[in-house]
């Protein structure tokens, strides 16, 4: 087992927990998502720390990052870049956009129109963009950390299902508890605290941690349990449509990352159960008669499926 990667990830969570107080579980979910090679969506009302968490993650990972504020007039070229005529070279020269980074913080992603949202699809799945009939590779590693306001708020555009599926996990922060909020009120400005953070990892460490995640063992019994859960989503009892194979593979990767974060070289059923609401809640729609939200429905399904 790669103990170095496990220790680094623990130190990463510890550092971010000094900024996002009282939300260690959500921080662990975010770190597991990124170490699994996925993209992270943070959904909640304004002012609870979504952007601060994304910023703290980017800085602590020691990766090159860009922040883009998504607005209604943001165009795809504002993300990908444009080719501009260079008189000296007598030809067009490509000027890369903020998408050419290692961590892209897409702030309030659902305030941009569908055309701009779709510009991220190829980048998130293939780690490349196509501009002017030419495919250009993005740096490695490449993560998208997006924040999203609730869909019922004014000026938002719901993300299409195809793009939601590109996010491995969706987490919510919620209001802090009384003790955490008192610490926030009595403490320093969190933006200043983020600016003082030092990287806990570097790009090579992130890639090594991702490789260590792939080496975490998943037993045959664990895979049987995962398949039983996937089949339950497709049965029609719990959700309108079931989980895709791509999403199932992502769930296993996220469970492996969570196991590594816990200092284990094997996946336990608890790892799957812990990440399923965050990995499935934004992908699946309960039937109208269920009377529960997606995450509550996922938890009810997990309780109904026997652990082998």
Buried (B, 14 or more C-beta within 10 A) or exposed (E): BBEEBBEBBBEBBEBBBEBBBBBEEBBBBBBBBBBBBBBBBBBBEEEBBBBBBBBBBBBBBBBEBBBBEBBEEBEBBBBBBBBEEEEEEEEEEBEBBBBBBBBBBBBBBBBBBEEBBBBBBBBBBEBEBEBEEEEBEBBEBBBBBBBBBEEEEEEBBEBEEEBBBBBBBBBBBEEBEEEBEEEBEEEEEBEEBBEEBEBBBEBEBBBBBBEBBEEBEBEEEBEEBBEEBBEBBEEEEBBEEBBBEEBBEBBBBBBBBBBBBBEBBBBBBEBBBBBBBBBBBBBBEBEEEBEBEBBBBBBEBBEEBEBE
